[in-house]
């Protein structure tokens, strides 16, 4: 087969990017279930330890994973990607590839609770400060948070679970004016609904456990390098422009050009942390990616129908879904998410924490699980579950009310989803 046309539409890329079978090869991406690779000479292996440009050990790279990395990079419009063992690992390595003790990052406050803890607690222990700014901060307010030691700006396209839409262009302008890269977590939007690189983002991260997989069968993450940030011109990143003595003097900007960031992440951080996924996990992820465009369209359609119903329910204090005209982020959603706002929404039940928990326990079709962005409808109570490590003040900053429920609308018939919600409301009246 011929290589895929780089101008192919995204639906075609979901099926064909990353792996092109040659004459006699299997049509479906094969699982290369091996940790090791054979070579004809000792010198060949020695050369790879100087410059690992081939598969030599599956802690660095694996052919199955490599094909999926290429596919995701193509979907996001990046120059390269690296899979990780979880979304949290992707966030960690994305930051550590830029920062060391004594540095800082600026992050929007409405992001995933695990990321808040990672940045605000764990990175702090490593000597990296996180400076928080409101998602709707002005450019002057964002600028005021940046210090001489700041190395990156971070935000989520659609915040989990607050569903705040991140103004990518605004944060990118401030970041770039200071010679800083913008990292965007695009988990909920996926490249089907938004491609942040087109709006100025430099590095993309995903928890692939969510919509990219879609079936709740593997934990994983990915980092995508846009290849567009000029590390040399910034002047803030000598680790990219000066010799890396741990790899015999490699200079990433000189030797790898537009792929400097993602190659450095693999050669330094994946080498040392080893948080690489198994080939079988990448194979399952690829199956999810193949149907991503079809699924995202239906998620969005179902979710908007459900959100409109909940907006009229007398037991619901508020519904937060950017696709609703009542949403304060409706205009931002039209700009960044014109095809839809995913299947995830949050609602606040009247009566607070205990009433919200009773409602969830009354659902019959929807699953009460610690997960989101699944083919099956599921619910979660952030204040007592995923975000329970946050203080009341941090909950408010993250846009979380104690009565908030995160509802992830699945691919069941939307009439069945609505019937389940209505019967649960009837039980708690």
VENPE-V615021 format. One record per residue. N is the residue number from 0. SS is DSSP state (h for helix, s for strand, l for the rest). Layout:
N/SS ; N/SS
//
This chain:
0/l ; 1/l ; 2/l ; 3/l ; 4/l ; 5/l ; 6/l ; 7/l ; 8/l ; 9/h ; 10/h ; 11/h ; 12/h ; 13/h ; 14/h ; 15/h ; 16/l ; 17/l ; 18/l ; 19/l ; 20/l ; 21/l ; 22/l ; 23/l ; 24/l ; 25/l ; 26/l ; 27/l ; 28/l ; 29/l ; 30/l ; 31/l ; 32/l ; 33/l ; 34/l ; 35/s ; 36/l ; 37/l ; 38/l ; 39/l ; 40/l ; 41/h ; 42/h ; 43/h ; 44/h ; 45/h ; 46/h ; 47/h ; 48/h ; 49/h ; 50/l ; 51/l ; 52/l ; 53/l ; 54/l ; 55/l ; 56/s ; 57/l ; 58/l ; 59/l ; 60/l ; 61/l ; 62/h ; 63/h ; 64/h ; 65/h ; 66/h ; 67/h ; 68/h ; 69/h ; 70/h ; 71/h ; 72/h ; 73/h ; 74/h ; 75/h ; 76/l ; 77/l ; 78/l ; 79/s ; 80/s ; 81/s ; 82/s ; 83/s ; 84/l ; 85/l ; 86/h ; 87/h ; 88/h ; 89/h ; 90/h ; 91/h ; 92/h ; 93/h ; 94/h ; 95/h ; 96/l ; 97/l ; 98/l ; 99/l ; 100/l ; 101/l ; 102/l ; 103/s ; 104/s ; 105/s ; 106/s ; 107/s ; 108/l ; 109/l ; 110/l ; 111/l ; 112/h ; 113/h ; 114/h ; 115/h ; 116/h ; 117/h ; 118/h ; 119/h ; 120/h ; 121/h ; 122/h ; 123/h ; 124/h ; 125/l ; 126/l ; 127/l ; 128/s ; 129/s ; 130/s ; 131/s ; 132/s ; 133/l ; 134/l ; 135/l ; 136/l ; 137/l ; 138/h ; 139/h ; 140/h ; 141/h ; 142/h ; 143/h ; 144/h ; 145/l ; 146/l ; 147/l ; 148/l ; 149/s ; 150/s ; 151/s ; 152/s ; 153/s ; 154/s ; 155/s ; 156/l ; 157/s ; 158/l ; 159/l ; 160/l ; 161/l ; 162/l ; 163/l ; 164/s ; 165/l ; 166/l ; 167/h ; 168/h ; 169/h ; 170/h ; 171/h ; 172/h ; 173/h ; 174/h ; 175/h ; 176/h ; 177/l ; 178/l ; 179/l ; 180/s ; 181/s ; 182/s ; 183/s ; 184/s ; 185/l ; 186/l ; 187/l ; 188/l ; 189/h ; 190/h ; 191/h ; 192/h ; 193/l ; 194/l ; 195/h ; 196/h ; 197/h ; 198/h ; 199/l ; 200/l ; 201/l ; 202/s ; 203/s ; 204/s ; 205/s ; 206/s ; 207/l ; 208/l ; 209/l ; 210/l ; 211/l ; 212/l ; 213/l ; 214/l ; 215/l ; 216/l ; 217/l ; 218/l ; 219/l ; 220/s ; 221/s ; 222/s ; 223/s ; 224/s ; 225/l ; 226/l ; 227/l ; 228/l ; 229/l ; 230/h ; 231/h ; 232/h ; 233/h ; 234/l ; 235/l ; 236/l ; 237/h ; 238/h ; 239/h ; 240/h ; 241/l ; 242/l ; 243/s ; 244/h ; 245/h ; 246/h ; 247/l ; 248/l ; 249/s ; 250/l ; 251/h ; 252/h ; 253/h ; 254/h ; 255/h ; 256/h ; 257/h ; 258/h ; 259/h ; 260/h ; 261/h ; 262/h ; 263/h ; 264/h ; 265/h ; 266/h ; 267/h ; 268/h ; 269/h ; 270/h ; 271/h ; 272/h ; 273/l ; 274/l ; 275/l ; 276/l ; 277/l ; 278/h ; 279/h ; 280/h ; 281/h ; 282/h ; 283/h ; 284/h ; 285/h ; 286/h ; 287/h ; 288/h ; 289/h ; 290/l ; 291/h ; 292/h ; 293/h ; 294/h ; 295/h ; 296/h ; 297/h ; 298/h ; 299/h ; 300/h ; 301/h ; 302/h ; 303/h ; 304/h ; 305/h ; 306/h ; 307/h ; 308/h ; 309/h ; 310/h ; 311/l ; 312/l ; 313/l ; 314/l ; 315/s ; 316/s ; 317/s ; 318/s ; 319/s ; 320/l ; 321/l ; 322/l ; 323/l ; 324/l ; 325/l ; 326/l ; 327/l ; 328/l ; 329/h ; 330/h ; 331/h ; 332/h ; 333/h ; 334/h ; 335/h ; 336/l ; 337/l ; 338/l ; 339/l ; 340/l ; 341/l ; 342/l ; 343/s ; 344/s ; 345/s ; 346/s ; 347/s ; 348/s ; 349/l ; 350/l ; 351/h ; 352/h ; 353/h ; 354/h ; 355/h ; 356/h ; 357/h ; 358/h ; 359/h ; 360/h ; 361/h ; 362/l ; 363/l ; 364/l ; 365/l ; 366/s ; 367/s ; 368/l ; 369/l ; 370/l ; 371/l ; 372/l ; 373/l ; 374/l ; 375/l ; 376/l ; 377/s ; 378/s ; 379/s ; 380/l ; 381/l ; 382/l ; 383/l ; 384/l ; 385/l ; 386/l ; 387/l ; 388/l ; 389/l ; 390/l ; 391/h ; 392/h ; 393/h ; 394/h ; 395/h ; 396/h ; 397/l ; 398/l ; 399/l ; 400/l ; 401/l ; 402/l ; 403/s ; 404/s ; 405/s ; 406/s ; 407/s ; 408/l ; 409/l ; 410/l ; 411/l ; 412/l ; 413/h ; 414/h ; 415/h ; 416/h ; 417/h ; 418/h ; 419/h ; 420/h ; 421/h ; 422/h ; 423/h ; 424/h ; 425/h ; 426/h ; 427/h ; 428/l
//
